């Protein structure tokens, strides 16, 4: 039996060190605040979270590949022990508030969010986020954010360049993964009494490992969100996001996107979201709420490649539906308990009858997650 060891590498690479320094810097302000109570000093908020959840399809496999995994087919493809898993997700967020512009609040935040898979540690990953938020009126603000994912494993795929040398052998299956840098900027304002509007611009750069650099991409996005209370205990959010992804499309020296024989994953995507939040009656003097989220995304792959050259992208359209239910119970001023269920399903097809069935069998998937989370909040 294979023994799995979780790699608790809490602060990998340079961004982890940067965050550690920021955490220590902000914590220093908390100690300073306690000694200098009479002066205006930064306020500090520390949020600890611990979630655990079950995921029934960790690699988002279609039914075709779930069956092949269970039947021990495709030697070299599967580097997991189970297609489902239990995930442990601790998190740490620190927010320091200042008054840099008169009485208007400024916020500096740092967050570390790792996920540990209890059986399939090949899927372990983490993200780091830095943010700066500035209010320019009491009801309006903007925020700059940077998010970094050092290493995200997708799954093993065949490298077509290796197939030309080794044929269809197990060695041609190679791990596909990426690192990501994401920058975002939003402006938010509250109109009338409590109608909120947020406009967000984003830029994400994806860098894939050496076998799949043709998928390197730059994604530009624009998002709009409206937050509108419908009743004193019922709130609605409506959102739209448009994303344009420009993939590299080649992986060999001297190649360009025009003369490449590699996959081209360029796409445009429309995304819609509806959120309903219900503030439920208190139970034993504890506040409780229920949030329901419905999401829909339609992704149009825009490559000019012929189906024979790029059957997984030419003319392909993905439709993705997601559902998310979260129950929150406020146990005290500092403690919050939540239980959640998430479901996502993707259906893929093409305009070509000869390729639509192939794409559907390869790319359709269903995934469900259910779990609980406890959050602890400290304010200084």
C-alpha positions, -999 to +999 in steps of 0.1 A: +000+000+000+013+034-009+017+058+021+007+093+014+025+122+031+010+156+031+035+184+022+028+212+047+050+237+029+033+267+045+052+295+028+066+282-005+088+305-026+092+342-025+055+354-022+052+333+010+082+352+025+067+385+015+035+376+032+053+364+063+070+398+065+037+416+061+021+395+088+048+403+112+047+440+102+009+442+108+011+422+140+037+448+152+011+475+147-013+455+170+013+455+198+020+492+192-018+499+194-020+484+228+008+505+242-004+538+226-041+537+232-045+574+235-032+581+200-049+572+167-032+541+155-039+514+129-068+490+137-060+454+131-083+425+123-071+389+121-094+362+106-087+325+110-107+300+090-108+262+090-129+244+065-131+207+056-151+193+027-157+163+005-152+166-033-166+138-054-146+146-086-113+163-077-099+164-113-132+172-130-131+140-151-158+132-176-177+099-170-154+083-197-123+088-176-139+080-143-148+046-159-113+042-172-098+050-138-121+024-121-112-002-147-074+004-144-071+015-180-047+040-196-014+032-179+004+064-172-027+087-172-039+084-136-016+096-108-043+096-081-054+069-056-091+079-057-111+103-079-127+118-048-111+132-016-115+151+016-099+185+016-086+205+046-086+242+040-072+265+067-069+302+060-054+333+075-063+369+067-049+401+082-065+435+076-049+467+089-070+499+088-055+534+087-067+570+083-043+582+056-068+607+040-085+627+067-112+606+083-115+582+053-104+546+059-076+529+042-071+491+044-040+469+038-047+432+037-028+399+033-043+364+030-029+329+028-052+301+017-038+265+012-058+233+004-045+199+015-060+168+000-060+139+025-053+111+000-042+126-033-015+151-022-006+157-058-035+181-058-023+202-029-021+239-037-022+274-022-029+310-030-016+343-017-034+376-019-024+412-012-048+441-012-051+478-007-085+494-003-091+532-001-124+550+006-127+583-012-161+590+004-178+573+033-198+552+008-174+548-021-140+530-024-116+514-048-094+484-042-062+470-058-055+433-054-027+409-064-032+371-062-005+345-067-009+307-072+025+291-072+016+257-086-018+242-095-020+206-108-047+199-134-041+163-144-019+142-166-023+146-204-005+132-234+022+155-248+018+153-286+055+162-291+065+131-271+040+109-289+059+116-322+090+102-305+078+075-282+044+065-297+013+060-276+032+047-245+026+055-208+057+078-207+039+103-230+015+112-202+029+142-185+016+164-156-002+195-167-002+225-143+002+262-141+012+291-119-009+323-120-005+360-113-038+379-111-042+417-108-076+433-102-090+467-096-125+476-085-146+507-078-176+503-055-202+528-043-235+526-024-263+547-039-296+558-023-298+540+011-283+506+005-280+499-033-244+487-040-226+488-073-192+474-081-172+475-113-141+453-116-112+450-141-089+420-140-057+407-157-046+371-151-014+356-165-012+318-167+022+301-170+021+263-178+048+238-173+072+229-200+051+202-218+021+225-223+034+261-228+011+265-258-016+271-231+002+301-216-024+329-217-033+364-207-069+368-196-086+402-195-119+405-176-146+431-169-173+425-142-203+444-130-222+436-098-254+450-083-264+445-047-300+453-039-320+446-007-355+434-015-367+433+020-352+440+055-343+403+056-337+395+019-309+407-003-302+401-040-270+403-060-268+403-098-235+400-116-221+398-151-184+391-161-169+391-196-135+374-200-113+373-231-084+348-230-055+350-255-035+318-254+000+315-268-009+286-291+027+273-298+055+256-279+085+252-301+113+276-310+106+294-343+069+287-341+042+313-341+005+311-335+000+313-373+022+283-383+019+262-351+004+227-351-004+229-314-037+234-297-051+270-294-073+276-264-083+312-271-118+319-258-144+346-250-167+340-220-199+355-207-207+348-170-239+355-150-245+352-113-276+355-091-273+355-053-301+356-028-293+361+009-320+355+036-315+367+071-334+340+090-351+344+124-326+341+153-322+308+170-314+309+208-304+346+202-279+336+175-281+352+141-284+328+111-286+333+074-289+313+042-273+323+009-281+306-025-260+313-056-268+304-092-241+308-118-240+303-156-211+307-179-209+303-217-174+300-232-168+303-269-134+289-281-123+312-310-094+293-326-092+293-364-076+258-363-094+231-383-111+203-364-086+178-377-057+198-362-074+208-329-105+187-322-107+197-286-111+234-293-122+241-329-158+254-328-163+243-292-188+259-268-189+252-231-219+258-209-212+257-172-239+258-145-230+261-108-251+260-076-239+271-041-258+270-008-243+283+024-258+283+059-242+306+084-247+306+122-232+334+143-221+317+175-205+348+191-190+381+182-158+362+172-170+328+161-190+319+130-201+284+118-211+276+082-222+246+062-221+245+024-230+225-007-216+233-041-224+217-075-210+224-109-217+208-143-202+214-177-217+205-211-195+209-242-204+207-278-194+220-312-213+231-343-198+201-362-218+170-360-188+148-366-170+163-335-197+173-311-201+138-296-163+134-292-160+168-274-190+160-251-176+126-241-142+142-234-152+174-216-186+170-199-183+166-162-202+169-129-187+178-095-202+181-060-187+194-027-202+194+008-185+207+039-183+229+070-162+258+081-155+277+113-142+313+113-126+331+142-122+369+141-100+390+163-100+428+164-074+450+181 
